[in-house]
Amino acid sequence: MALKKLYTATATSTGGRGSGRAKTADGFLDLKIGTPKALGGNDDGNNPEQLFAALYSTCYLGAIKFVAGKEKKPVTISDDSAVTAHVTLGARDDKKGFGIAVKLEVKLPGVSKAVATSLAKKAHVVCPFSHAIKKTVKVPTKIV
């Protein structure tokens, strides 16, 4: 798929999951990467699933705001709106590696459930994270 480039982010990871760092080229993000206790680690840093959850929820909320503004009658999204992403790491059924499962919870105060559901569906079309995983990960999205 061809893209009209709008922006490129650059980050480098060293050390891997167990004792690494992830840092953006501009230095604004510099994280210690660790392994959660559930995977045999000691919770001494952020892990890729946390990062994916944070990034996906942020991007998806931005996509909701984008599509809300494009409606025939634009929908106001309040500052206390939120998206919570639950990202689960697991062993794949083919026993050849790992995969993720994702669930999203969308809170849009002041927006009816019907409108919120419509916006959430449209947001999956424009959100680059939803687009990137759409063929491999089903993303149940619940309006709360």
Summary of the structure (lengths in Angstrom):
residues: 144
radius of gyration: 17.2
end to end distance: 34.2
largest distance: 51.0
contacts: 358
relative contact order: 0.13
helix: 35%
strand: 26%
